Amino acid sequence: MDPWTDGNPAYPKGYEIRRVDTLCVTHGHQDHIHDAVPLALKFNPEVVAIYETCLWLGSKGVEKTRPMNKGGSQKCGDVTITMTHAVHSCGILDGDQIIYGGEACGYVLGLPDGRSIYFSGDTNVFTDMQLIEELYKPELAFIPIGDLFTMSPREAAVACRMLKAKKVVPMHFGTFPPLTGRPDDLAKRIAGSGTDVWALEIGKAVEW
C-alpha cells in the first residue's frame, strides 16, 4: 500500500522488501507513489490504482496495472479489493510538471476468511465512512492522524466512531515535524468506544 522507501526518513535502515505480489496506490503524491514504479519493475506485481494513475504508471513501464474506480471491486490473488472515496488531492509530480492523476481514494481489502481491512489513504473524515461500515464492516482500519495534509486525531476520532472497527492503525504522522498528530492523542479521544488504537512499530512484523 502506497510505497515510499527511498528518501523516507522513517523507513528502517537495512530493511529490504523481498517480494511484492499486489501493490495498491491511493493517490499520486510523492510520499505515496514514489516507489511504485521501481518496485513494479523489480517484482512485476499487479498494481491497483484509479484509472488515470494507472495510465501514468503504464507510461513509466509498469506492465500489470489493474485500473478501477470508486465503488468497483476486483480480485487480486485471494484478496478482493474495493475502491472507496477519499477527501484529498491527487496530482502526480512528473519532472517539473503536475500530471492529473484522477482522484484520491481508499481501499477495502476483503480477506478469504471473511474479515475486511479499510485502508483510507490520505483523507479528512467524511460522513460516507458510515456507508463503508455498513457495507464492508472492517475489523481493522488504517487512518491518517498527522494533521496539516490529512485529518488530525480530532477528526480521526470521529472517523473511528463511524467505522466501528475493532482496531485502528494510525498512519501519516511523525515523518516530518509538521505532522503533529500522535496515536496517544487519538487513543484518549476514543477511550471506551470499543476501538483499540494499534500503534505499530516501523519495520516490526505483527499478527492479526
SULRA-V99642 format. One record per residue. RES is the residue in one small letter. SS is DSSP state (A for helix, B for strand, O for the rest). PHI is phi in degrees with one decimal (none if undefined). PSI is psi in whole degrees, 0 to 359 (none if undefined). Layout:
BEGIN
{{RES | SS | PHI | PSI} {RES | SS | PHI | PSI}}
END
This chain:
BEGIN
{{m | O | none | 122} {d | O | 46.5 | 67} {p | O | -74.5 | 126} {w | O | -144.4 | 104} {t | O | -116.3 | 310} {d | O | -66.4 | 117} {g | O | 84.5 | 2} {n | O | -81.7 | 115} {p | O | -65.9 | 343} {a | O | -95.3 | 355} {y | O | -73.0 | 128} {p | O | -65.9 | 132} {k | O | -63.6 | 135} {g | O | 85.2 | 351} {y | O | -75.0 | 135} {e | O | -125.2 | 130} {i | O | -83.1 | 120} {r | O | -107.4 | 350} {r | O | -159.0 | 137} {v | O | -139.1 | 118} {d | O | -95.4 | 319} {t | B | -137.8 | 138} {l | B | -129.8 | 127} {c | B | -114.3 | 136} {v | O | -118.7 | 126} {t | O | -85.7 | 329} {h | O | -167.3 | 173} {g | O | -92.7 | 9} {h | O | -67.9 | 149} {q | A | -58.1 | 325} {d | A | -79.4 | 10} {h | A | -129.3 | 336} {i | A | -117.9 | 357} {h | O | -51.5 | 317} {d | O | -105.6 | 12} {a | A | -62.5 | 316} {v | A | -68.5 | 307} {p | A | -60.6 | 322} {l | A | -68.2 | 322} {a | A | -66.6 | 321} {l | A | -68.9 | 329} {k | A | -79.8 | 317} {f | A | -109.5 | 348} {n | O | 53.9 | 50} {p | O | -81.3 | 171} {e | B | -77.6 | 130} {v | B | -115.0 | 115} {v | B | -98.3 | 132} {a | B | -164.1 | 170} {i | B | -64.3 | 156} {y | A | -51.1 | 310} {e | A | -66.7 | 323} {t | A | -65.8 | 323} {c | A | -63.5 | 323} {l | A | -60.2 | 316} {w | A | -65.1 | 315} {l | A | -59.6 | 319} {g | A | -61.7 | 324} {s | A | -68.6 | 344} {k | O | -98.4 | 7} {g | O | 100.7 | 3} {v | O | -73.6 | 123} {e | O | -87.6 | 318} {k | O | -105.6 | 63} {t | B | -79.2 | 148} {r | B | -126.0 | 75} {p | B | -65.6 | 148} {m | B | -157.7 | 183} {n | O | -145.0 | 175} {k | O | -63.2 | 133} {g | O | 94.1 | 342} {g | O | -82.8 | 158} {s | B | -133.8 | 150} {q | B | -154.0 | 158} {k | B | -102.3 | 130} {c | B | -123.5 | 111} {g | O | 63.7 | 231} {d | O | -95.7 | 3} {v | B | -106.0 | 130} {t | B | -91.0 | 122} {i | B | -107.8 | 122} {t | B | -115.1 | 132} {m | B | -90.7 | 132} {t | B | -117.4 | 173} {h | B | -74.9 | 158} {a | O | -149.0 | 152} {v | O | -105.6 | 95} {h | O | -168.8 | 175} {s | O | -101.1 | 175} {c | O | -151.8 | 34} {g | O | -74.5 | 142} {i | B | -105.7 | 122} {l | B | -78.1 | 115} {d | B | -126.1 | 98} {g | O | 68.8 | 237} {d | O | -104.1 | 18} {q | B | -118.4 | 154} {i | B | -102.6 | 118} {i | B | -96.7 | 138} {y | O | -64.5 | 126} {g | O | -115.5 | 20} {g | O | 81.6 | 220} {e | O | -120.6 | 156} {a | O | -69.4 | 153} {c | B | -147.2 | 175} {g | B | -126.7 | 180} {y | B | -139.1 | 144} {v | B | -108.5 | 127} {l | B | -105.5 | 114} {g | B | -92.0 | 116} {l | O | -86.4 | 157} {p | O | -59.5 | 332} {d | O | -85.3 | 6} {g | O | 97.8 | 345} {r | O | -75.3 | 159} {s | B | -136.7 | 151} {i | B | -120.9 | 135} {y | B | -107.1 | 120} {f | B | -112.9 | 107} {s | O | -77.0 | 340} {g | O | 67.1 | 194} {d | O | -77.0 | 127} {t | O | -165.4 | 161} {n | O | -91.2 | 168} {v | O | -66.9 | 145} {f | O | -145.0 | 149} {t | O | -66.3 | 339} {d | O | -69.9 | 356} {m | A | -59.9 | 335} {q | A | -62.7 | 324} {l | A | -70.0 | 323} {i | A | -61.1 | 318} {e | A | -65.1 | 315} {e | A | -64.9 | 318} {l | A | -79.5 | 317} {y | A | -116.9 | 343} {k | O | 44.6 | 60} {p | O | -64.5 | 136} {e | O | -88.2 | 337} {l | B | -131.8 | 134} {a | B | -130.7 | 141} {f | B | -110.4 | 117} {i | B | -135.4 | 147} {p | B | -77.8 | 152} {i | O | -136.2 | 5} {g | B | -69.1 | 335} {d | O | 76.9 | 172} {l | O | 70.6 | 296} {f | O | -101.2 | 348} {t | O | -141.6 | 188} {m | O | -70.1 | 158} {s | B | -96.9 | 178} {p | A | -55.5 | 329} {r | A | -60.9 | 308} {e | A | -70.4 | 324} {a | A | -62.5 | 327} {a | A | -63.1 | 321} {v | A | -66.6 | 320} {a | A | -59.7 | 317} {c | A | -61.5 | 320} {r | A | -65.5 | 327} {m | A | -77.0 | 323} {l | A | -78.0 | 329} {k | O | 58.3 | 30} {a | O | -72.1 | 152} {k | O | -69.2 | 323} {k | B | -133.2 | 145} {v | B | -129.2 | 132} {v | B | -100.7 | 114} {p | B | -74.6 | 144} {m | B | -144.9 | 176} {h | O | 58.6 | 49} {f | O | -143.8 | 153} {g | O | 76.6 | 350} {t | O | -65.0 | 319} {f | O | -128.4 | 154} {p | O | -53.0 | 323} {p | O | -67.6 | 345} {l | O | -88.3 | 84} {t | O | -89.7 | 345} {g | O | -62.4 | 148} {r | O | -136.2 | 148} {p | A | -56.7 | 322} {d | A | -65.7 | 329} {d | A | -65.5 | 314} {l | A | -61.4 | 317} {a | A | -59.0 | 319} {k | A | -64.2 | 322} {r | A | -73.1 | 336} {i | O | -114.6 | 16} {a | O | -57.1 | 131} {g | O | 83.0 | 3} {s | O | -84.3 | 346} {g | O | 96.0 | 356} {t | O | -109.0 | 127} {d | B | -96.6 | 138} {v | B | -85.1 | 124} {w | O | -111.4 | 93} {a | O | -84.5 | 106} {l | O | -77.7 | 155} {e | O | -99.2 | 124} {i | O | -58.8 | 128} {g | O | 87.5 | 356} {k | O | -107.1 | 125} {a | O | -73.8 | 148} {v | O | -133.5 | 165} {e | O | -115.7 | 143} {w | O | -133.2 | none}}
END
